């Protein structure tokens, strides 16, 4: 199991389009990827699950990956949040 923290940097928070992009990213890995906000846990392969986190701009999320490619999965999720930091759309 690998855990890291990311921050939602988009003005609109983790909205539908970003959630859909994250789902597409998560589906490339064999590992199970989840995001946690407080007591709420979301499956990174479920748009609805991600949206139910209601993660607004500036929210810190714990990311966890479990599986054979967990290090690559965590790194990809971190890059997803970091690379899109400059753009809000």
N, C-alpha and C positions, 0 to 999 in steps of 0.2 A: 504494500500500500504506500502510495506517495501522496503527500498533501502540500499544497501551496495556497497562497492568498493572492487574489486579484482585486482590482478596484474598477467599478463601473465608471467609465469616464465620459459617457455620452449624455448630452443634455436631456434627452428623452428617456434615459435609463435603459434597462435591458428590455427593449420594445420588440414587437413582433418580427421585424426584419432581422434584427441582430440575433434574436433567439433562433430563428430559422437558419441563419448562417452558422450558429454554434452547433445546432443539431447536425447539419451537413458535415461539419468538422468532426464531431464526435463519432459519426457513423464510419469514419475512415479507420477507426481503431478497434481492436478486439477487446481492449480493456473497458471495464465499466467506469464511466466518468460521472461524477455527481458534484453538484454545487450546493453549498449550505449557507443559509442566512439565518442566524439564530437557531431556533429549533426546527426551521423549515428546510427540507432537503428536496432537491430537484434532480431528476434524471436528465443528463445532458442530451439524451436522444429523444426528448419529449418537449415540443414547443410549449404545450400547455403547462407542463410541470415547471419549465423555466419562467414562464410568464407569471405563474402563481407566486413566485418569490417576491414579486413587486419590487425589484431592485432598482432604486432610483440612482441618479448621478451621485457619485461619491461613496456609494455603498461598497463595503469590503465583503467579498465572498470567499469562502473557503472552498477550494477545488480538491477533489480526491479522485484518484484513479487506482483501480485494482485490476491487475492482469499482466499478461506477458509483455505488453508494450506500454506499460504505465508511465515510464519516464518520458517517452516520446509524446504520449497523449497529454501529459501535464505541460510539457514544454509548448506544445501546439496551442493549448488553451491559453497559456500565459501570453504567447505571441499574439493570439487573436485579440485579447484585451489591450495589449500594448500597441500593436500596429494600428488598431482602429481608434486609438486615443486621440489622434490628430484630426480625425474626421467624425462628424456627427451627422448621420443620415440614416 
